[in-house]
Amino acid sequence: MSIGIQEITLVIIVVLLLFGGKRIPELARALGRASYEFKKAKETIKKEADEIANSVKDEPEKEESSQS
């Protein structure tokens, strides 16, 4: 299922009617900032999860080497 040109046109018309031409650039900027912040937060969480996973993997190796 894909979005066709008719659906996109309808959405654009509804947005123009609801918000007007002056508010659309403000909304676009806010959406862009929100998207950037979301991606940044997602990358941070992924990085922290990878660090935790690596520390959990390394933990059994440290225990085995200390027991020997």
N, C-alpha and C positions, 0 to 999 in steps of 0.2 A: 504494500500500500504506500503510495507516494502522494505528496502534496502537489497539486497541479497549479497552473497559473491562475485559474479562476479562484481557488481558495486563497492564494496569496493576495490577489487583488481585493477580495472581500475583506480580508484581515486589515489590509492597509486602509481601506475606506472606513472601516469601523474605528480604527485607531485615530484617523484624522478627525472623524466626527466627535469622538469622545474627548480627545485631548487638545485638538487644534494644532495649527502649524507651529506656533511659538513654543509649545511645551515638548514637542517631539525631540528636539536636540537635547534638552535637559534629561528626558527619559532615556535616551540612547546613551548619554554619558553615564548616568547612574547605573544602567544595565551593564555597560562596559566595566565600570569600577567593581560592581558586584561580581561579575564573571572573573575578573582578575583576582579579587580577594578569595573567591571560591577555589580557583586553581592553586593559588599560593597556599591556602590552608590544606588542600588535598595533598600537595607535595610535601608539606611539613609533616602531616600525619603519616604519610607513606614512609618518609625518611625515619621517623621515630619508630614505626613498626618494624622496619628493617633492622634498625639498631637493636631493638629488643629481641628480635628473632636471632640475630647474630650472637648476642650475649647469652641467650638460652642455649644455642648450639655449642658455644665455647665452654659453658659451665661444666658439662660432663667430662670434657677433656681435661680441665683443670683438676677435677676430683680424681680422675684416674692417674694423673701424673703425680699428685700429692700422695696417693696411696702406695705408689711403687717405691 
